[in-house]
């Protein structure tokens, strides 16, 4: 009889642990950190970094075009002479 009580209390303990783990999983899925951070008014640093990287890529593309023009040798510079009397 003592063995039967130990077995049933062991099963009860395992069921209780499984229920608590399931409840913890549900809470974690429903109250995600993004929602909590957003509700607290904290900025999304991942989105900010992605925006910075996108802007840097666009700037690099523009610089590549400028570098291509400078390296091609087809660049001419025209100057305008200024009158020394006109100031």
C-alpha positions as CSV (number, residue, x, y, z in Angstrom):
1,X,0.0,0.0,0.0
2,X,2.9,2.4,0.8
3,X,4.3,1.7,-2.7
4,X,1.0,2.6,-4.3
5,X,0.9,5.9,-2.5
6,X,4.5,6.7,-3.6
7,X,3.7,5.9,-7.2
8,X,0.5,8.0,-7.3
9,X,2.2,10.9,-5.5
10,X,5.1,10.7,-8.0
11,X,2.6,10.8,-11.0
12,X,0.7,13.7,-9.3
13,X,4.0,15.6,-9.0
14,X,4.9,15.0,-12.7
15,X,1.4,16.1,-13.8
16,X,1.7,19.2,-11.7
17,X,5.1,20.1,-13.2
18,X,3.7,19.5,-16.7
19,X,0.7,21.8,-16.0
20,X,3.0,24.5,-14.6
21,X,5.3,24.3,-17.6
22,X,2.4,24.5,-19.9
23,X,1.0,27.6,-18.1
24,X,4.5,29.2,-18.2
25,X,4.6,28.6,-22.0
26,X,1.2,30.2,-22.5
27,X,2.2,33.2,-20.5
28,X,5.4,33.6,-22.4
29,X,3.7,33.4,-25.8
30,X,0.9,35.8,-24.8
31,X,3.0,38.5,-23.1
32,X,5.9,38.7,-25.5
33,X,8.8,41.1,-24.7
34,X,8.1,43.2,-27.8
35,X,4.7,44.0,-26.6
36,X,5.9,44.8,-23.1
37,X,8.7,47.0,-24.5
38,X,6.3,48.7,-26.9
39,X,3.8,49.3,-24.1
40,X,6.6,50.9,-22.0
41,X,7.5,53.2,-24.8
42,X,10.9,51.7,-25.5
43,X,12.2,52.0,-29.0
44,X,12.7,48.8,-31.1
45,X,16.5,48.7,-31.3
46,X,16.5,46.0,-33.9
47,X,14.3,48.0,-36.3
48,X,16.5,51.0,-35.7
49,X,19.7,49.1,-36.6
50,X,18.0,47.7,-39.7
51,X,17.1,51.2,-40.8
52,X,20.6,52.4,-40.2
53,X,22.0,49.5,-42.3
54,X,19.5,50.2,-45.1
55,X,20.6,53.8,-45.2
56,X,24.2,52.9,-45.2
57,X,23.7,50.5,-48.2
58,X,21.9,53.3,-50.1
59,X,24.8,55.7,-49.4
60,X,27.3,53.1,-50.5
61,X,25.5,52.6,-53.8
62,X,25.7,56.4,-54.4
63,X,29.3,56.5,-53.6
64,X,30.0,53.6,-55.9
65,X,28.4,55.5,-58.8
66,X,30.5,58.6,-57.9
67,X,33.7,56.5,-57.7
68,X,32.9,54.9,-61.1
69,X,32.5,58.4,-62.7
70,X,35.8,59.6,-61.2
71,X,37.7,56.4,-62.2
72,X,36.4,56.5,-65.8
73,X,38.4,59.5,-66.7
74,X,35.5,61.1,-68.5
75,X,35.1,63.9,-66.0
76,X,35.8,67.4,-67.1
77,X,36.0,70.5,-64.9
78,X,35.0,73.8,-66.2
79,X,36.0,77.0,-64.4
80,X,34.7,80.4,-64.7
81,X,37.1,83.4,-64.5
82,X,36.0,86.0,-62.1
83,X,36.5,89.7,-62.7
84,X,38.9,91.1,-60.2
85,X,37.1,94.5,-60.2
86,X,33.8,93.0,-59.3
87,X,33.6,92.2,-55.6
